[in-house]
């Protein structure tokens, strides 16, 4: 059953993208990717481990313009937030209901990864009364960066203001579109950012085995990544699972192309996105969803 998504909310609230060259975003993007590991450390360390590693994932906050960790399985409950516009990390304590109090805010400019992790961990330890607590970041291979604590271990900083604005808009548009997908298609999972890939995504389950731990056998991965090893540009994607055996792939609307090397999926890159941006995005996404579901249906 193909569900047709109109993306009317995404179109109406689209944040225009200036689409600078990928190299103008790369250093800022990679630094934010590394900073997200600091935020993910709260869920990684203080949540009950889950087999799918979802305790490590993050959620985009439209109100706070940043990525939030999972709330910890502790009393009090804690979560960390990476704000994109000022590149700061805040540790928040649950006060009951929707209320939270700020325990510490750390501006990353001029600070080293290990130093920020230590300060964040010290604030969490004090809040929980656990002086021996040490936060651990998720163990993923990340893109090379000068801020890597196992490498050059240089301080964060030197990012470009226009890059921060552009990346904020990519995440905000991606989150809004995926939430709209989830509202209209009950098969779609919660929208989350995965710290190892730094993409924001949802999984549309076409078929899965019964039970809470049942394996997903047919699905569509739908998401946005701000750039990675496949494309330097930011891009949206829809990937069918299992990958189709046939090399015949239907045409895509909105400027989309098929990626075939290493994985198979419909892709719309920043370079290919044309005006009017939201309408072209919606055309691509509708055609990609229909094409990929037909492959696994």
N, C-alpha and C positions, 0 to 999 in steps of 0.2 A: 504494500500500500504506500504509494508516494504521497506525501503531504505537501501541498503547495503553500509556500510561505510568501506573504506579500512584502514583508520587511518595511511596512509603512511607517512604523515608529522609527526605525533606523534612518530611513530617507528623510523624515521630518526633522530629526534631531542630529543629522550628520555634522560632524566637525570637519571643515574643509582641510584637505591635506596639501601641503606645498610640494611634496614629493622631491626633496633635494636628492642629490646623488648619494648613493649608498655609503661612499667613503666619508661623507660629511656627518653621517650618523654613527659610524662603526665604533669609534672609541667610546662615545657616550653610551651607546647601546650595550657594549660589552661590560663597561663599568657597572651599569644598572643590573646586568645579568649576575655579576659577582655580588653586588649589594643585596640582591634577592636571596642569596644563600644565607646571609646574616639573618634575614627575616624568617626564612624557612627553618632556621635552627631552633626556634621556639617550638614549633610543631614536631620537629624531628626528635627533640630531646624530651619534651614534656607531654607528648600525647602517646596513647597506647599505640604501638606499631600495628600497621595494617598491611596485609599481604600485597595490596596494590600500591602501597606507598602513598596513599592519599593523605596520610597524616602530615606529609611534608609539603603538600601543595598550597597554593596561594589563591586569594580571591581579589579581583579588582574592585576597588571602592570608588564609585563615581563621585561621591561627595568629598572624599579626601584625596582624590586624584593619585591613587597609589595602590600598591599591592599589600594585602593583609595576610598574616599567617593564620593557620588554624588556631582556634582558642585552645589553650592547654587544658589537659585533664587534671587540673590541680585546684586546690582551694587556697587562695582565690584563683580564678582563671585569668590567664594572661594571654595577650597576643601582641605581635609586633607589626609595625606598619612602615613600609617604604614609600615616602612621598616623592613623586617624580619631579614636581616643579622646583623644589628647593633641595632635592637629593638629601633628605634627612631620614633617620630611622627613629621611631618613637615606640616605647614599650608602654602598653596600656593595661590597666587592671580593671576587671569587671567589678562594678559597684552594685549590680542588681538591675533587673529590667534592661533598659537600653543604655544605662549610664555607665561611663567609664572615666577613670582618672588617669592622668599621665604620670608615669613614674620617672621617665627620663627621655629627653630628645637629644639625638646626636646628629649634628651636621657632619656629613662625610667629607666635605672639603678639607684637605690637608691631613686627614686621618688615615691610618693604615688598617687593613682588614683585621689583623689579629688584635689590634688595639680596640677597635669597635666591638669585636666579639667579646673581649674581656669585659668591657664596660657594660655591654648589654647583659652578659651573664651575671655580673655583680649585682645589677639592679634586680634581675629576676631572683637571684639567691636571697637578697635582702627581703623582697616581697613575700617569698615563700618560707622564710626562716630556715633555709638550707644552705649554710655557709660553704659547704663542699661542692655545691652545684657548679658544673661546667657545661656550657652549651656546646653542642656538636652540630656542625653543619652537615647536610646530606652529602653522601660520598658519590659525587658524580664527576665525570670528566667535563670540564668546561672549556670554552674557547680561551686561547692564550691571551693573557693580559698582563700588563705591567703591575697591576694591583694584586696579582696572585701571591698569597702569602708563602707559597712554596717556591716561588721564583724570585723576581726582582723585588717584590714586596714594597712597591712604591706607594705613596699615599694616593687616595682618591682625589680627583679634581681635574681641572682643565677641560671640563665638558663645555659644550656650546649651548647657549640659551635656546637658539632656534631648534637644535636637535632635541632638547628636552621637551619643547612644545610639540614638535612633530611626533615624538614617541608617545607622549601622553595622549595625543589624538588617535594614534593607531590603536592603542590599548582601549581607549574609551569607545571608539567605533566598533572594535571587535567585540568587546564585552556586550555592548547594547545589541548588536546583531545576533550574537549567540544566545542571549537571554530571550530575544524575540523568537528565535528558532525553538527554544525549549518551551516557551509558553504555548506555541502553536503545534508542536509535535511532542506528545507525551513520551515518546521513546527516547528523547534526548536526555542525557545526563546533566548534572549540575555543571555550570561553567566554571572552569578553574584554570589557573596558570601553573604549569609544571616547571619547577625550578631548574631541572636539568636541561630542558630545551628552551625555556623562557617563552613558550608559546601559550596562548590562551585558547581553550578548546572545549568541545563537548563531544560525547560519543553517542551516536544514534544507533541503538541496538535493534537490528532487524530480527535477529534470532539468537537465542541463548539457551543453555541448559537450565533446567529448573533448579531452584534452591538459591540461597543467599550467596554461595560461592560458585554458582554455575558459570561455566566458561562461555564467553561470547563467541559464537561461531560465525555470525554474519553481522557486519556493522559498517557504519560510515564514520570516519573521523573528520570533524569539521572544526576549523580553527584559523587563527591568525598568528604568524610569527613575525617579529620585527627584523628578521634576517638570520641566516644560519649558514651551515656548510653547503646547503643545496643552492641557495640564492643569497647574494649579498643584499638585495632589496628586501624590504618588508613584503609579505605576501599573504593572501588568503588561500586556503586549501580545502579540498574535500577528497578524502581517500577511501576507496572501497576495500573491504576485507571479507573474503580473501581477494587478492589481486586477480584480475581477469587473466585467463590463459590466452585469450585471443588478442592479437596486436591491433585489431580494428577498434578504434575509439571514435565516438561521434564528435562532431564539431561542438564547440562551446561558445556561448554568448558573452558579450561584455568585455571581450579582449582576453578571455581565458585560454590557456594552453594545457596540454597534457605533459606531465612529468613522467618519464619512463625509466630513468636510470637509478637503480637501487630500490626505488619504490614507485608505485603507480598512483597518480592522483591528478585531479584538476587544480590548476594554479592560476591565480590572478596576482601579478606582481605590481609593485608600485610604478614601475616603468610603463607597464601596459595600461594602467588605469587612466581613463580619459574623462573629460567632462561630458555630461553632468556626472560627477563622481558617484553620488549615492545610487542613482538609477543604473549606472553601468555595473556597480557592485551587485545590486539586486538581480540584474539580468544574469550576471555570471553565476551567482550563488544558486539561483533557481535552476538554471540549466545543469550546473554541476551536480546538484543534489539529485535531480531526476536521472541524469546519465549514470551516476555511480550506483544509485539504488537499482536501476535496471540491470546492472552488471551482477549484482549479488542477490537479486530478487528471485 
